[in-house]
Amino acid sequence: MRRWAVLVTPVANRVYAGDAPRLLAAELALVLGAGGAPADVAVEHVAGLPYVVLTSPGDLDDRSRRAVAAASTAHALFERRTLPDGAEALVPVPLPAVNLYDDDLLTIPKYPGKTNEHVTRLLLDLAVAALEDGPAGAAGGAPAARRRLRLLDPLAGRGTTLHLALMAGMDATGVEVDAGEVDAHRAFLVRWLRTKRLKHSVDAGRLTVAGTRLGDRLRVQVSPSREAARAGDVQVLEVLRADTAAVGPVLAAGSFDLLVTDAPYGVQHGSARPGGRGGRAGGPSGGAGRDGAGRDGATGRDRGPHDLLERALPVWVPLLRRGGVLAMSWNTHVLPRPELVALLERHGLEVLAAGEDGALAHRVDQAVHRDLVLARRPGRTPGAAAG
């Protein structure tokens, strides 16, 4: 048996740092297993540092190395070898590059309520691995011979998930009701693209359906390199400033492979609800009740996930292709897992076993205990291929 050790990336968030090794182990067990390379995975401290250790019958194949390279908090891979004197050596193992763009696309933006980018990576990695028609094994860089994946984040905020999708070689569409969030996202993204001297175009306009204005549309086209641009390899990032429960007529049914989002903890995300009133104030970390107690009185926006999901899932689910995957993080303090599972199943999704053992749950702060859920739209779209 060959033995491997994955060094865990240092994480600035002290609370998340304590759970990162355990979450990485759960992630690699699920992703490597989905890719057909089951491995014995555990957490072990070597010389005082946390590692996720693996064993395999032989060398790690390219798919497995890509899985490690794209994992949420994997910093480096080593092979564990025993020297003639009995001492153990960690031999560095090269990993493939999986990001098409620099990771400061994720790390530069800092603002209250931003989802931890490590959690976003974890969600996306698990979502790609769960695609029924051939998991990619990791969320990084689709092979050119395969169709590019399309991702939807219906609660996009300032675009962390959309940016990660771009880095992974996908096209991405986001929906965000807050004009201030959309404006801040656009300002940062355009400035970043110019700073990186990437070939791109930006188009903005009104979002209308049958003469009725729903909001605004931002469309960015970008290529990761000059060579890609010359070859016509162009990715699309689109943001709709609109009510997430009203975008059904705008987006084509069955047009997305993945729906990846962070359900609302407070007022940051939501969809406008006509006539909404009452509700107590809450911060971005959540704590609002799910049965209307967390609705913002000024905007009528749902603050808890239950009411929002009840209204939005009938719109979201048809946008997923057959065999497509929903991956979502949420606050279990305001919506227990059994209730969320029942809600997803009632709207026609098949909830997957990943995470039902609590392996993906972790504490954020006193008000938020975050967990992850994966669900698939049953069936198979003819001709679909994972990227």
Secondary structure, DSSP 8 states (H G I E B T S, - for coil): -EEEEEEE---SSHHHHHHHHHHHHHHHHHHHHHTT---EEEEEEETTEEEEEEEESS---HHHHHHHHHSTTEEEEEEEEE-TTS-EEEEEE------SS-THHHHS---TT---HHHHHHHHHHHHHT-TT---SSSS---TTS---EEEESS-TTSHHHHHHHHTT-EEEEEE--HHHHHHHHHHHHHHHHHTT--EEEEEEEEEETTEEEEEEEEEEE-SSHHHHHTT--EEEEEEES-GGG-TTTS-TT-EEEEEEE--SSSSS--B-TT-------BTTB---TTTTTB-TTT-BB-SHHHHHHHHHHHHHHHEEEEEEEEEEEETTTS-HHHHHHHHHHTT-EE-STTTTSTT-EEEETTEEEEEEEEE-SS--TT----
